[in-house]
Amino acid sequence: NRLVELNRQADRHLRAPHSRYAPAYQRRGLATAVYRWALDGGMCLITGARQSPGAHALWDRLACEHLSGYVRVQDKALTYLGPAVSPPVRDALQTRRFLLGRRWTLARLQAATGMR
């Protein structure tokens, strides 16, 4: 999915995945496999405005394997907040988490998206 909150420069490089599975298929690793496939293929992912507890746990697990960080999205611009933030900052509507796909570095993401 694309985020309307991002400028065109960032929109080319970041995607906000969303997946929903029927109860019988939840907790079987399907979302992990799909997100891992995207990251291993070189996609960079960013969260939407809100995450369920399950989605938050999934991103925490994926962050053990992929470079992760937090940004503030405001006025269509990204501002890097660091690799970790306190819960009040993390839970703010404009705070998003990103995961870098294979072969991406933080410096490359900053240059590609205009992140401050």
WOSULQUI-V67340 format. One record per residue. SS is DSSP state (H for helix, E for strand, C for the rest). BURIAL is + if it has 9 or more other C-alpha atoms within 8 Angstrom, else -. Layout:
BEGIN
ss=SS burial=BURIAL
ss=SS burial=BURIAL
END
This chain:
BEGIN
ss=C burial=-
ss=C burial=-
ss=C burial=+
ss=C burial=-
ss=C burial=-
ss=C burial=+
ss=C burial=+
ss=H burial=-
ss=H burial=+
ss=H burial=+
ss=H burial=+
ss=C burial=-
ss=C burial=+
ss=E burial=+
ss=E burial=+
ss=C burial=+
ss=C burial=+
ss=C burial=-
ss=C burial=-
ss=C burial=-
ss=C burial=-
ss=C burial=-
ss=H burial=-
ss=H burial=-
ss=H burial=-
ss=C burial=+
ss=C burial=-
ss=C burial=-
ss=C burial=-
ss=H burial=+
ss=H burial=-
ss=H burial=+
ss=H burial=-
ss=H burial=-
ss=H burial=+
ss=H burial=+
ss=H burial=-
ss=H burial=+
ss=H burial=+
ss=H burial=+
ss=C burial=-
ss=C burial=+
ss=C burial=+
ss=E burial=+
ss=E burial=+
ss=E burial=+
ss=C burial=+
ss=C burial=+
ss=C burial=-
ss=C burial=-
ss=C burial=+
ss=C burial=-
ss=H burial=-
ss=H burial=-
ss=H burial=-
ss=H burial=+
ss=H burial=-
ss=H burial=+
ss=H burial=-
ss=H burial=-
ss=H burial=-
ss=H burial=+
ss=C burial=+
ss=C burial=-
ss=C burial=-
ss=C burial=+
ss=C burial=+
ss=E burial=+
ss=E burial=+
ss=E burial=+
ss=E burial=+
ss=E burial=+
ss=E burial=+
ss=E burial=-
ss=C burial=-
ss=C burial=-
ss=E burial=+
ss=E burial=+
ss=E burial=+
ss=E burial=+
ss=E burial=+
ss=E burial=-
ss=C burial=-
ss=C burial=-
ss=C burial=+
ss=C burial=-
ss=H burial=-
ss=H burial=-
ss=H burial=-
ss=H burial=+
ss=C burial=-
ss=C burial=-
ss=C burial=-
ss=C burial=-
ss=E burial=+
ss=E burial=+
ss=E burial=+
ss=E burial=+
ss=E burial=+
ss=C burial=+
ss=C burial=+
ss=C burial=+
ss=C burial=-
ss=C burial=+
ss=C burial=-
ss=H burial=-
ss=H burial=-
ss=H burial=-
ss=H burial=+
ss=H burial=+
ss=H burial=-
ss=H burial=+
ss=H burial=+
ss=C burial=+
ss=C burial=+
ss=C burial=-
END
